[in-house]
Structures are given as structure tokens and as C-alpha cells.
Amino acid sequence: MSPLANLFADLPRSTEKTEQFQDLLQRPGLRIERIVSTGQCSPPDFWYDQAEGEWVVVMQGEARLRFADESEARALQAGDFIDIAPHRRHRVDWTDPTQTTVWLAVFYSAD
């Protein structure tokens, strides 16, 4: 039997210095991850460039994602989601430091 879990359980305090990443499920070609941000963003000049696709939704809080091929960051709030193609360079420009931002990221094989 699969254990019951909750995305909002055991959230880190807003005083955490780093984002928290937790794998919730892994299968061949699929990984589901909870990301918890408390005001963190990607380091300057850092870009994610991932081999897999990433579908991500903000479940709680607010954030801004920037893509290398776009001039403006995209604002995300609770309920907003986006599918990021493999190797599309992106970064987290901002997460709200006044509240906890909870993301659900689904990474999938590009094949």
C-alpha cells in the first residue's frame, strides 16, 4: 500500500537559507519533486539547462521565472503552471520572501 502524504506537511521555516527539494516519486522517465522556496532565487548568471522536460506548478506563494530567450520574467502565483521544454534555459528570478512558495515539478523524459 502506498503511504499517504501531504504537499504542505513539514514545510521549512521562512528562515531557511536554501531552497528545499524533495523527490516525491521516481519512475523510469518520470520524477515528481516538491520544491519549497522562502525568498531564494537562482544565483546571478546561473541558468538551468535540463535534458528532461519540466512541468511545474506553483501550489502556494509567488515566484518569477525567466527564460534566456525572453526579455521579461514571467510572474507565477498559486495555480499557475508552465511546461518547460528540454534544454530551454531558465532561472528563478524571485520568490516571495514574505511567504512560503511551494512548487510541484514533474520532470519527464524527452523521448
Backbone as CSV, one residue per row, in Angstrom:
resi,resn,N_x,N_y,N_z,CA_x,CA_y,CA_z,C_x,C_y,C_z
1,MET,0.838,-1.175,0.000,0.000,0.000,0.000,0.887,1.244,0.000
2,SER,0.523,2.229,-0.780,1.277,3.482,-0.839,0.954,4.345,0.372
3,PRO,1.968,4.977,0.965,1.705,5.842,2.116,1.012,7.133,1.686
4,LEU,0.171,7.652,2.534,-0.495,8.928,2.304,0.454,10.043,2.726
5,ALA,0.543,11.081,1.932,1.416,12.211,2.248,0.702,13.503,1.865
6,ASN,1.242,14.632,2.307,0.639,15.933,2.041,1.725,16.894,1.574
7,LEU,1.468,17.593,0.457,2.446,18.539,-0.100,2.804,19.665,0.864
8,PHE,1.879,20.000,1.752,2.082,21.144,2.639,2.568,20.747,4.033
9,ALA,2.833,19.463,4.230,3.332,18.997,5.527,4.824,19.276,5.655
10,ASP,5.244,19.561,6.856,6.669,19.729,7.178,7.361,20.768,6.306
11,LEU,6.687,21.887,6.069,7.314,22.964,5.299,8.412,23.611,6.140
12,PRO,9.539,23.934,5.517,10.603,24.604,6.274,10.173,26.013,6.674
13,ARG,10.804,26.523,7.690,10.513,27.888,8.137,11.069,28.895,7.132
14,SER,10.547,30.093,7.175,10.981,31.129,6.235,12.420,31.566,6.477
15,THR,13.038,31.085,7.536,14.429,31.459,7.821,15.436,30.536,7.138
16,GLU,14.954,29.561,6.383,15.867,28.653,5.678,16.704,29.449,4.676
17,LYS,17.968,29.101,4.560,18.862,29.820,3.649,18.818,29.276,2.227
18,THR,18.425,28.028,2.070,18.400,27.414,0.742,17.028,26.833,0.447
19,GLU,16.740,26.719,-0.848,15.514,26.042,-1.256,15.579,24.585,-0.822
20,GLN,14.427,24.016,-0.590,14.336,22.613,-0.190,13.756,21.808,-1.350
21,PHE,14.419,20.716,-1.721,13.984,19.844,-2.807,13.698,18.466,-2.224
22,GLN,12.535,17.912,-2.567,12.165,16.587,-2.071,11.549,15.778,-3.203
23,ASP,12.185,14.661,-3.546,11.601,13.756,-4.536,10.401,13.060,-3.914
24,LEU,9.256,13.151,-4.580,8.036,12.514,-4.101,7.791,11.177,-4.779
25,LEU,8.215,11.077,-6.047,8.005,9.853,-6.814,9.038,9.788,-7.924
26,GLN,9.614,8.609,-8.125,10.533,8.386,-9.245,10.149,7.096,-9.939
27,ARG,10.062,7.186,-11.252,9.817,6.034,-12.112,10.677,6.233,-13.354
28,PRO,10.912,5.186,-14.134,11.687,5.382,-15.362,11.065,6.492,-16.227
29,GLY,11.865,7.493,-16.537,11.416,8.597,-17.383,10.526,9.614,-16.698
30,LEU,10.358,9.509,-15.360,9.457,10.410,-14.633,9.981,10.652,-13.221
31,ARG,9.949,11.915,-12.804,10.299,12.265,-11.421,9.406,13.414,-10.990
32,ILE,8.795,13.289,-9.823,7.950,14.342,-9.269,8.638,14.859,-8.018
33,GLU,8.763,16.189,-7.953,9.557,16.812,-6.899,8.781,17.962,-6.271
34,ARG,8.869,18.077,-4.957,8.355,19.257,-4.256,9.533,20.192,-4.034
35,ILE,9.328,21.455,-4.371,10.343,22.484,-4.150,9.722,23.526,-3.226
36,VAL,10.437,23.884,-2.180,9.945,24.881,-1.239,10.936,26.042,-1.214
37,SER,10.434,27.222,-1.538,11.252,28.434,-1.585,10.768,29.403,-0.515
38,THR,11.708,30.055,0.131,11.373,31.066,1.137,12.180,32.333,0.852
39,GLY,12.026,32.822,-0.381,12.723,34.040,-0.785,13.972,33.809,-1.609
40,GLN,14.307,32.556,-1.900,15.516,32.276,-2.679,15.268,32.489,-4.175
41,CYS,16.362,32.657,-4.900,16.316,32.725,-6.362,17.603,32.087,-6.895
42,SER,17.656,31.908,-8.197,18.858,31.334,-8.812,20.027,32.310,-8.664
43,PRO,21.243,31.796,-8.520,22.407,32.678,-8.443,22.538,33.520,-9.718
44,PRO,23.156,34.692,-9.616,23.359,35.527,-10.804,24.087,34.744,-11.899
45,ASP,23.654,34.933,-13.117,24.260,34.300,-14.299,24.118,32.778,-14.329
46,PHE,23.283,32.190,-13.460,23.037,30.748,-13.488,21.761,30.468,-14.273
47,TRP,21.819,29.446,-15.128,20.646,29.010,-15.895,20.501,27.501,-15.778
48,TYR,19.283,27.046,-15.500,19.004,25.609,-15.602,18.989,25.255,-17.081
49,ASP,19.599,24.138,-17.437,19.604,23.623,-18.814,19.484,22.106,-18.695
50,GLN,18.269,21.628,-18.602,17.987,20.242,-18.245,17.694,19.384,-19.465
51,ALA,18.137,18.147,-19.403,17.908,17.201,-20.500,16.458,16.740,-20.564
52,GLU,15.751,16.796,-19.429,14.357,16.363,-19.432,13.418,17.558,-19.500
53,GLY,12.163,17.296,-19.857,11.141,18.329,-19.796,10.740,18.544,-18.345
54,GLU,10.170,19.707,-18.065,9.721,20.009,-16.701,8.384,20.730,-16.761
55,TRP,7.378,20.098,-16.192,6.081,20.749,-15.999,6.068,21.184,-14.546
56,VAL,5.833,22.473,-14.293,5.907,22.975,-12.922,4.686,23.838,-12.623
57,VAL,4.177,23.692,-11.396,3.031,24.477,-10.934,3.382,25.083,-9.578
58,VAL,2.969,26.326,-9.377,3.082,26.952,-8.063,1.806,26.600,-7.304
59,MET,1.965,25.874,-6.217,0.817,25.447,-5.413,0.450,26.499,-4.366
60,GLN,1.459,27.231,-3.912,1.274,28.245,-2.869,2.375,29.273,-3.038
61,GLY,2.069,30.543,-2.809,3.082,31.581,-2.875,3.170,32.228,-4.247
62,GLU,4.296,32.890,-4.487,4.520,33.609,-5.741,5.985,33.507,-6.141
63,ALA,6.212,33.581,-7.457,7.577,33.489,-7.987,7.638,34.150,-9.355
64,ARG,8.848,34.365,-9.823,9.065,34.831,-11.197,10.098,33.931,-11.851
65,LEU,9.752,33.423,-13.023,10.656,32.603,-13.839,11.128,33.434,-15.011
66,ARG,12.399,33.315,-15.337,12.941,33.995,-16.516,13.505,32.937,-17.455
67,PHE,13.248,33.138,-18.744,13.784,32.268,-19.785,14.843,33.040,-20.552
68,ALA,15.908,32.358,-20.940,17.019,33.006,-21.633,16.578,33.626,-22.953
69,ASP,15.521,33.080,-23.558,15.065,33.581,-24.857,13.924,34.592,-24.746
70,GLU,13.650,35.092,-23.542,12.609,36.103,-23.337,13.189,37.273,-22.553
71,SER,12.726,38.477,-22.859,13.273,39.664,-22.204,12.653,39.930,-20.833
72,GLU,11.447,39.444,-20.589,10.754,39.699,-19.328,10.536,38.404,-18.557
73,ALA,10.619,38.502,-17.236,10.316,37.350,-16.380,8.810,37.119,-16.373
74,ARG,8.419,35.884,-16.135,7.004,35.526,-16.035,6.621,35.410,-14.562
75,ALA,5.591,36.144,-14.178,5.100,36.091,-12.802,4.179,34.891,-12.641
76,LEU,4.396,34.137,-11.576,3.577,32.967,-11.269,3.006,33.119,-9.869
77,GLN,1.742,32.767,-9.738,1.116,32.722,-8.420,0.402,31.389,-8.274
78,ALA,-0.173,31.145,-7.118,-0.792,29.850,-6.838,-1.740,29.447,-7.966
79,GLY,-1.535,28.243,-8.480,-2.358,27.699,-9.557,-1.749,27.839,-10.937
80,ASP,-0.775,28.722,-11.103,-0.143,28.914,-12.413,0.847,27.788,-12.690
81,PHE,0.831,27.301,-13.933,1.768,26.245,-14.316,2.313,26.514,-15.705
82,ILE,3.442,25.858,-16.003,4.092,26.010,-17.302,4.852,24.726,-17.621
83,ASP,4.916,24.397,-18.896,5.689,23.251,-19.369,6.970,23.790,-19.994
84,ILE,8.104,23.370,-19.463,9.406,23.855,-19.921,10.058,22.760,-20.757
85,ALA,10.312,23.059,-22.007,10.900,22.081,-22.928,12.325,21.725,-22.501
86,PRO,12.773,20.519,-22.844,14.158,20.142,-22.553,15.142,21.168,-23.134
87,HIS,16.160,21.470,-22.378,17.245,22.388,-22.759,16.782,23.830,-22.968
88,ARG,15.569,24.168,-22.529,15.177,25.584,-22.559,15.730,26.221,-21.288
89,ARG,16.693,27.087,-21.490,17.392,27.684,-20.355,16.462,28.616,-19.581
90,HIS,16.433,28.395,-18.267,15.553,29.176,-17.410,16.169,29.321,-16.023
91,ARG,15.623,30.247,-15.267,16.103,30.503,-13.917,14.955,31.042,-13.069
92,VAL,15.101,30.936,-11.768,14.143,31.530,-10.841,14.668,32.923,-10.510
93,ASP,13.949,33.941,-10.956,14.365,35.326,-10.713,14.026,35.800,-9.307
94,TRP,12.920,35.265,-8.745,12.445,35.780,-7.457,11.422,34.821,-6.878
95,THR,11.443,34.656,-5.581,10.333,34.039,-4.857,10.002,34.953,-3.690
96,ASP,8.754,34.982,-3.319,8.259,35.897,-2.293,8.920,35.606,-0.940
97,PRO,9.647,36.575,-0.391,10.300,36.345,0.901,9.341,36.434,2.087
98,THR,8.117,36.911,1.856,7.164,37.079,2.959,6.259,35.871,3.158
99,GLN,6.349,34.903,2.252,5.542,33.693,2.395,6.294,32.514,1.786
100,THR,5.881,31.332,2.139,6.491,30.122,1.601,5.897,29.835,0.231
101,THR,6.762,29.591,-0.746,6.316,29.207,-2.085,6.544,27.710,-2.245
102,VAL,5.470,27.000,-2.585,5.537,25.554,-2.779,5.300,25.270,-4.254
103,TRP,6.266,24.616,-4.875,6.194,24.224,-6.279,6.005,22.711,-6.355
104,LEU,5.347,22.255,-7.387,5.319,20.838,-7.724,5.895,20.738,-9.126
105,ALA,7.008,20.025,-9.260,7.688,19.896,-10.552,7.623,18.447,-11.012
106,VAL,7.211,18.266,-12.254,7.159,16.939,-12.867,8.194,16.926,-13.982
107,PHE,9.242,16.141,-13.802,10.295,16.002,-14.803,10.009,14.741,-15.601
108,TYR,10.094,14.847,-16.920,9.750,13.705,-17.765,10.764,13.551,-18.887
109,SER,10.910,12.323,-19.326,11.844,12.007,-20.401,11.426,12.709,-21.679
110,ALA,12.412,13.224,-22.398,12.129,13.920,-23.658,11.875,12.947,-24.797
111,ASP,12.089,11.667,-24.575,11.898,10.657,-25.627,10.436,10.351,-25.855
